[in-house]
Amino acid sequence: MSTKGLLYRSAIVAATLIATSGLLAADKSSPTDAQLIASAMRAAPPGVAKGATIIAMNADGTMRTLREGSNGYTCMPDNPTTPGPDPMCMDKNALEWAQAWMAHKPPPMGKIGVMYMLQGGTDASNTDPYAKKPLPSNHWVKTGPHFMIVGADASFYDMYPKSPDPDTSMPYVMWAGTPYQHLMAPVK
């Protein structure tokens, strides 16, 4: 598969992460490409965002590339259908991890990845990787600006709290005990 094909496939996986809470509403006014790019670039540190590919989801769920990148990162703008700002930026390994998560397959071994969500994250279950809405049993959390480390060896995550109801002002493990556990590390 070509680099462009792999990037496009990875972009679709990243977009699916954002889309789990719903597709963009067709009846909402659409932001301009410049606004989408600016939103996506707020997901990561300026040096990362500057060279990242920027993708966006259309109202029908299809993806389009707004800007080709050169550094192996892919960033996406905020999804206006989610409760809070949630632009996201991932490196290649994190995209592979996300693809495995979405396909309900084991994540690739030995490929540590980094994701940035410097505007914060939409509410999510801290215990169920596939929860769609808050329930008393799935420990919904709200996370401020953070970065994530995915794909590390299980012993790495043992160094951090794995409480179902974590203190989100400190690093903690989300989805502990699942193949998709990852470190959530606040930055503010």
N, C-alpha and C positions, 0 to 999 in steps of 0.2 A: 504494500500500500504506500502511496506517495506521502511525503511529509504534509502536503496540503490536505490530502484525504484523511490522514490521521488527525490533523488539527481540526478539520471539520467534524469528524466523528467525535472527537473529544469535546468539542464545543457543544455538540448536541447533548452529550452526557451532562455537562455542567448546566446547561439550560434546563434539563429535566430536573435537576436538583432544585432549582428555583421554582420550577413549575409545579412541584408537588402540592402546593396549596392552591393551585388554580391557574388557568391561562389568563393572559391579559384580556381585560374586557374590551370587546370590539367597540362598545359605545362610548368609551372614555376618549378624551382628546389625546392624541398621540404626541409624545414629545418629539422634538426634532432630533436628527442624528447627533448634532452637536451636544444637545442636552443628555442624550443617552451615553455618549462617549465621556462627558464630564462626570456623570453619575458612576459609570464603571471605573473610572480612574480614581475615584475616592475610596475604592475598596482596598487598595494596596499602597505601600509607601511610594512616593513620587518616582523614585528610580526604577521600581518594578513596573509601575503603571505606564511610564513613558514608553517602554518598549514592548508592551503587551499587545496581543491581538485583542480586539474588542468585538464582541458578538452581542446580538440582541435577539430576543424572541418576538416574532410577529404575533398579531392577535390570533392567528390560526394555529399557532404552535410551531411553525417553521422557524428556522434560524437564518440569520443573515449576518455576514461579516461587515462591520462598520469600518474597521481599520485593521489591516494586516500588521502583525507584530514581528519582532525579531529576537525576543529573549526567551521563548518557550513558555511564557505565561499567557493565560487567557482570562480576560476579565469580562464580567457581565454587569449591566446596570441594575439598579433597584427594580424589584418587581412591585408595581403599584398595587397589586391585589393582596399583598401580604400586610400584616399589621404595622410593621415598622420598616425602616430602611434596611436593605440587605444586599447591596452590591457585593460581589464576590470575585476573587481572583485566585487562580490555581496554577501551580506548576504542572509539568507533564505527568509526574508520578501521582500527584493528587488527582488528576483527571482520570488516570487508570484506576485508582482506588474508588473514585466515585462511580465509574462505569461498572465495576464489580458490585458495588452496593446496589445500584439501580437494577442490575440483572440478578440480584440475590445469589451471587457467586462469591467464592472466597476472594478476598483482595490479593493482589500479587505480593509474593513474599520478597522481602529484602529491598523494597522500593519505598523509601520514606519520602513523603511529599509534604508540601506546605500550601496552606490555603490562607488567604487574608480576607477578613471582613471588618475593616477598620471603621465602618459606619455602624457596626453592631449586627445582630442577627435577629431574624424573625423567631418568634416563640417556637419551641420544638420540644418533643419529649426527650428527656435525658436518659431514658431507659429503653425505649422502643425505636429502633431505626426506621420503622415503617408506619409509625403513628400518624394519623391524618388530622386528629383534633384532640384537644385536652380531655382526658378522662381521669377520674380519681386515682387510677392505678398506673398511669404512665408518666407521672412526675414532670409536668411541663415546666420549662425554664425560659427565662428571658435573658439574653446575653448582650452585653454592651460590646464596644469595639474589642476585637480579639483576632488572634491568628490561631491556626490549628496545625497540629502535626499528626499526620495519618501514616499508617503503614509501618510503624515502628514495631520492634519485637515486644511481645507481651511484658517482658521484665521492665521495659522502659516505663510502661504505664503503671506498674506496681509502685513507683515512687510518688504517685500523686493520689489525692483523694478520689474515691469512687462512689461517693454517697449518691443515692437516688435524688436527693434534694441538696445539691451542692451550694456552697458559697461561691457565686459567680464572679466575685471580686478577686478571686484567687485562681490559679491554674487547677483544673479538675479534669477527670476523665468522663467523657460523654459516651454513652452506649457501652459501659463497662461490661465485660464478660461476653461480648459478642465479637464476631470477627471484624466488626466495624468500629471498635473502640478507638477513640482518638483523643488527643490532648486539646483542651480548650484553654487558651492562655490570654487573659485580658491584657490590654495594653494601656488602659487608663484607670 
